[in-house]
Amino acid sequence: MKVTLNHYTPLVICSDAIRTCWQSFDKSDNGGEKDRELIDRVGNKFKHASTLEHLHYSFYIEGISRALLQELARHRMASLSVKSTRYTLKELKGEEPFTLEDQERAQKYLVFTGVDLVDGMSIQALENLRKVLKEGIPNDKAKYCLPESYKTELTWTINARSLQNFLSLRSDKAALWEIRELAWAIYEALPEDHRYLFEDFMKERS
């Protein structure tokens, strides 16, 4: 998987929003150490987490499974724009048949678990989908053959308050292994001067 940070809100936007309450704009240092401390103190220590909603992050996420995509959909306070199977399944039509020995070639389309039986069945499902597409079945019907392991990509936008919740839940050892990897990849893609807002929400890396 690959996570790219496409856009983020400067910290000064959040600190200015907080200073709106006290009209203390004269104390701002334009997103510097004083503003960073203010955001942490008000948003995290004083639990006025709504102030963190002024910070937004947009990521481009590649190479995750549709199983993980379903997990992402449970996080309501985020926006997803996902690669459309309706328009992109044609990428499979030109492929040669897949066999169980074609794991390296199939990895272009599938996320593997490391369990041979599961991964082998995913390759069989991929070959079934390829056959259906070669028969000229429309993508809207053919996509019902998609395995959960089929790779997708998306643009994902989320505010800092919701991202704290996401990272806390999804870096936990009880979370799906693939989404734990995603949680760490997202954290590491954040700007270095923003990570302090999230580091206490990250669970021990397994």
C-alpha positions, 0 to 999 in steps of 0.5 A, spaced: 500 500 500 502 507 498 499 513 502 500 520 499 498 526 503 495 531 497 493 537 502 493 539 509 490 545 513 496 549 516 496 549 524 495 557 524 488 556 521 486 552 527 490 556 532 486 562 529 479 559 530 481 557 538 483 565 538 477 567 536 473 565 542 478 570 546 480 575 541 487 573 542 490 574 535 495 578 538 498 572 541 499 568 535 506 566 532 503 564 525 503 556 527 509 556 531 511 553 538 506 558 541 500 556 537 502 549 537 502 549 544 495 552 544 492 547 539 494 541 544 492 544 550 485 546 548 484 541 543 487 535 547 488 537 554 482 541 555 478 536 551 475 542 546 476 537 540 471 540 536 476 546 535 481 540 531 475 540 526 478 546 523 484 541 521 483 537 514 487 532 511 487 529 504 490 523 502 491 518 496 491 511 498 493 506 493 493 498 493 488 497 499 483 491 498 475 492 498 475 488 505 479 494 508 475 499 504 468 497 507 472 498 514 474 505 512 466 506 510 465 505 518 468 512 519 462 517 518 466 523 519 470 523 512 469 523 505 471 518 500 472 518 492 473 511 490 476 508 484 470 506 480 469 498 478 464 500 473 469 504 469 476 500 470 475 493 470 477 493 463 484 493 465 483 485 466 480 484 459 487 484 456 490 479 461 492 472 460 489 466 464 491 466 472 493 460 475 495 458 482 502 459 480 501 466 478 501 470 484 506 475 482 502 477 476 496 477 480 499 481 486 497 487 481 490 486 482 490 483 489 492 484 496 495 477 499 494 475 506 500 470 507 495 464 507 496 460 501 489 457 501 486 464 502 490 467 497 490 461 492 482 462 492 483 469 491 487 468 484 481 463 482 476 468 483 480 473 479 480 468 474 473 467 474 472 475 474 477 475 468 473 470 464 466 473 465 469 480 463 472 476 456 464 474 455 462 481 454 458 481 461 457 489 463 462 491 468 455 493 473 454 485 473 461 482 472 463 486 478 459 482 483 464 476 482 469 481 485 473 478 491 474 482 497 482 482 496 481 486 489 485 492 490 482 499 489 485 506 491 481 512 493 482 520 495 480 520 503 479 527 506 478 527 514 479 532 520 483 532 525 478 530 531 476 524 526 483 522 525 485 521 532 479 517 533 481 513 527 488 512 529 486 510 536 481 504 533 485 502 527 492 502 530 490 497 535 492 490 535 484 488 535 483 491 528 484 488 521 491 487 520 491 491 513 487 497 516 493 497 522 498 498 516 494 503 513 493 507 520 501 507 521 502 509 513 497 515 514 500 517 521 507 517 517 504 521 511 502 527 516 506 533 516 512 532 522 509 539 525 502 536 526 504 529 528 504 531 536 497 532 535 496 524 534 502 521 537 498 519 543 493 516 539 497 511 536 497 504 539 504 500 540 506 497 533 505 490 532 
